[in-house]
Amino acid sequence: MFGVTLHSPEEITYYGKRLQEKGAGNVLMSMAGDGAILITEEGEVFRMGVPKGIVKNSVGAGDSMVAGFIAGYLENGSYKHALRLGSAAGSASAFSDGLAGKEDIMRLYEELSKEGF
């Protein structure tokens, strides 16, 4: 979109904020095996790592991350919870042959550090 290749979380955050300047509200960016960054519409920046696991199939992992994020936010309005659940859902799908189930997602949710914020 901006014609650049991003290499660091700082660069990713910078361009995420540029998306907000163009009208985006919350910007959720996956960095695959390096975790995810969320920039809220209030300007808060949160970063989440990834749980341990073996990637079997990354197809649908991004969609699962977005679905988990939305579900988590709708549960209690917490961006921290939403990012953690979205990261768990995306990872669980990547670690599965198909889409992951709730049990796998919640196991990874518990593995993810609350300190990632």
JOLIN-V628447 format. One record per run of one state. SS is the DSSP state (H for helix, E for strand, L for the rest). FROM is the first residue (numbers start at 1). LEN is the number of residues. If there is no record, write none. Layout:
BEGIN
ss->{SS & SS}
from->{FROM & FROM}
len->{LEN & LEN}
END
This chain:
BEGIN
ss->{L & H & L & E & L & H & L & E & L & E & L & H & L & H & L & H & L & H & L}
from->{1 & 9 & 22 & 27 & 31 & 32 & 35 & 36 & 40 & 45 & 49 & 61 & 77 & 79 & 95 & 102 & 112 & 114 & 117}
len->{8 & 13 & 5 & 4 & 1 & 3 & 1 & 4 & 5 & 4 & 12 & 16 & 2 & 16 & 7 & 10 & 2 & 3 & 1}
END
